[in-house]
Amino acid sequence: MSPSVDSVLEILKKHKRVEGLVHGQSMPRQDIIETMVQRQHLAEVQNLMPQLKTDEIGSMLETLQLDDAQLFWAQIPPERENEILWELSDARREQLVGSREPAFTDSQINAFELVDGKLRQIPVQSRKDLEGIKPIWIDLLGVTKSERAYVGAHFGLVLADPGDATDLEVSSRYHIEENGEIHLHSNFLLDKEGKSRSVPVAFILHQGTLFSLRNEELPVFRLQRRRARTQAGYVSDCNDLLLDLYGSDVEYSADSLEDVYITLGKVGRQVLSETISDSEAAAILGDIAEEEDLNGRIRGNILDTQRAINFLIRSKLMSGAQFEDARQILRNIESLNSHTSFLFDKINFLMDATIGFININQNKRINQLTVFGVVFMPINILAGMGGMSEFSMMTQGIPWPVAYGVFMVAASLMGVGTYAALKYFETRKVKMR
């Protein structure tokens, strides 16, 4: 037990002993003293409550005597009651809250039955909704640990957290258990509002039912639900569902690649324009970097899907039509791989071209500085000579306004002559080319 659990149990024992002592004695203002003692102990329990985990509270409520369990339950914050009810047995739950059952609150659990070739969706909002149904697909979105445990126990399997499952090595993500369960843990692409990321999804094929677990909603799953509900004969069993989900993921990746093509087309027109400022080049480099990241994520996603499809083919659990569907998905993946390779080449070209324009802009500025340096170099020499003390001998007898006026005219003529000479030689080089 954790220190917090030990502390709560000790407070409850102390509360019971003190309560017995106060009841057994006759003293003035006994009710006030008893109330003060109760409040002090219960306040200590409430202060320790945030440190207790859900499963620890459930275990304590199961092991405590009924009167202590009822007292302890009364101290639990209302926002934690539902998650703790999942940890209790039916008998203890009825003793504490009567007929109240735990509910699926923020999570979304949907069961799908195959009726007349179409999927019929059954929203699961309480435990009673799972009774008497024979689904071919159970979709769990954002469920808690307790909810996963209950749903898994109801169907006779263990459901893992999809986030933990995809941390496994690639070789461990696809395997078959001894009881025949097929486990697959894949990453699905989510390209939303210009920000792409991979969302882990866990699949389990168990006794003709597909279980899918994820912590975020995905467009692929919305598309699959809509197709299966509206198109008769779209799926025939859980294997069809799984293949269609992977196939829809490949389609979604292809749509994202089209967006990459469009964005790079706009960037290419900017890069191939005559002039690009440094600020424009910086914005272009940012756009290219984003598209490179998305392209790489798409490539990683379809490679992950490719491994999953190859595993399903090797498992030899699919029918002939399903095997052909799997082969078609692999062919689509191969075509997308060639597109991602082409996009990587295009991204590298645009990156090099943009950096080239930045270098050209820098060279122009350096050239301008060089011209200014060459133009003013003779003037600086003349100014240095004019500042020498011997120069007064050359201008002796000449009024200083006239001497300095002649000096300024000579410096100006020298600067103009130097600039004209530079332009002349530059024009000759261009003609010789």
Secondary structure, 3 states (H helix, E strand, C coil): CCHHHHHHHHHHHHHHHHHHHHHCCCCCCHHHHHHHHHHHHHHHHHHHHHHCCHHHHHHHHHHCCHHHHHHHHCCCCHHHHHHHHCCCCHHHHHHHHCCCCCECCCCEEEEEEEECCEEEEEEECEHHHHCCCCCCEEEEECCCHHHHHHHHHHHCCCCCCHHHHCCCCHHHHEEECCCCCEEEEEEEEEEECCEEEEEEEEEEEECCEEEEEECCCCHHHHHHHHHHHHCCCCCCCHHHHHHHHHHHHHHHHHHHHHHHHHHHHHHHHHHCCCCCCHHHHHHHHHHHHHHHHHHHHHHHHHHHHHHHHHHHHHHCCCCHHHHHHHHHHHHHHHHHHHHHHHHHHHHHHHHHHHHHHHHHHHHHHHHHHHHHHHHHHHHHHHHHHHCCCCHHHHCCCCCHHHHHHHHHHHHHHHHHHHHHHHHHHHHHHHHHC
